[in-house]
Amino acid sequence: MNKKKNLLRAAAEEQLQQASTTDSATYSPEELLHEFQVHQIELEMQNENLRQAYEAVAESRQEYFELYEFAPIGYLTLSQLGLIEKINLTGATLLGENRSQLLQRRFARYINTTDATRWHLFFAQVMRGNEQKTIEIILTQPNDNGLCVQLHCLRVLNENKSPTLRIALTDMTKSKQAADLVIANVELAFQNEEKENRAIELVIANTELAFQNEEKEKRAAELVIANTELAFQNEEKEKRAAELVIANTELAFQNEEKEKRAAELVIANTELAFQNEEKEKRAAELVIANTELAFQNEEKEKRAAELVIANTELA
């Protein structure tokens, strides 16, 4: 800084010497003094403008610094080897460590193992192109909590013409939770609608059940009456059964008597058949006897006729 200031002072003194040599022949001392005073005022005004411009730049730089550091999203710059070269406070908070501990560390170490391969392929692809690309990954914080983030990545060249990767890191956890909440609310609304439908169906079912219960009570009352009647009928049946036992006993006795009568009838029929057979034999003998008697009667008639003829001839 001092060297640069000395060079500027030397150049100014040289210009002043040249101006003094040139102007001394043209202007009077009063005019030179006036020009010097005007030039001094111009320099003071220029100096004030420069001071104001410097303050504006400093204020702008401070505003940019604050915007960068306290932005609601994380900003970080990775080297072509994937090392963290710059990171704002929000980014450090999302990664869960102090900024001093994060610098020159490999960004991939903070990515969940489930997304590690996908990140390496994505990093290599982005570093080969010039287009902004986006990826969603899960970061693993030191307390082992998983953090869903979205990375907007763009490859740029630094002052040394070396490729670097600038990343805008957005915490998607709340968005994910909100999306999950929306899905959960939709599912809940559907479930509530289903519950209402089930409730309506349950009311209908309860109404039907109440009607069925009323019908069952009626059927139960009818069944009590029917059971009473059935008990009476069973009692009557038992009486009829007792009477039937007596009747069966009498019938068995009667059947036994009938069997005896039947046996006696068989004997009687046998005797009758024998008698009929004897009668038939007698009838056959009678037929023969009648035949012989008819023959004898015919012979008698012939003898009688002959006798009549003989008596006639005799007379």
Secondary structure, 3 states (H helix, E strand, C coil): CHHHHHHHHHHHHHHHHHHHHHHCCCCCHHHHHHHHHHHHHHHHHHHHHHHHHHHHHHHHHHHHHHHHHCCCCEEEEECCCCEEEEECHHHHHHHCCCHHHHCCCEHHHHECHHHHHHHHHHHHHHHHCCCCEEEEEEEECCCCCEEEEEEEEEEEECCCCCEEEEEEEEECHHHHHHHHHHHHHHHHHHHHHHHHHHHHHHHHHHHHHHHHHHHHHHHHHHHHHHHHHHHHHHHHHHHHHHHHHHHHHHHHHHHHHHHHHHHHHHHHHHHHHHHHHHHHHHHHHHHHHHHHHHHHHHHHHHHHHHHHHHHHHHC
